[in-house]
């Protein structure tokens, strides 16, 4: 039986007007949203998240999903209710959302829609420190990124078109539109900046081609 035991750890919950110690994790939000549809076992949750490509939104791993469910159970946001068996497979524990879980889910969604939160994308760190690399190297690396972003944009276009053809209600695919818009804006900016850097329009530090040592000091950092 795969029932997840209750433990001494609380889920990271934040309800409107009643902030918890930490914010509810993205995976916990995804789990509660699935259980708000209907009761299901963790493996079914995992399958649905992958099938719906929600792995583009949250990091989904079987182990982390089971841990998220355990945390929700411990905080009484989710409740185990019986088991089911398919063929010769082990029994699987079914879980359902509680009233407290539904309140926490809706509260956290409302909070995130209302208030921007710092997300600290790692690319921003790399961009801020790109001057530590030679101009030619940065141009080449950003060129590779442009190719990958272009493929990501094409993938999003394909998913949006599939959803349209299959009459998926827009409320379920609006996140794809948002992801496409932000990916396109990101791609456009990188292409523009790369062209400016390659043309010499952007002042850049110089490096010894043999030793790699910096030849010029940035006055702003001296």
Secondary structure, DSSP 8 states (H G I E B T S, - for coil): -------S-----EETTEE-SS---HHHHHHHHHHHH--B-HHHHHHHHHHTTGGGTS---HHHHHHHHHHHHHTTSEEEEEEE--TTS--EEEEEE-HHHHHHHHHHHHHHHHS------HHHHHHHTGGGS-HHHHHHHHHHHHHHHHHHHHHHHHHHHHHHHTT--HHHHHHHHHHHHHHHHHHHHHHHHHHHHHHT-S----B-TTT--B-S--GGG-
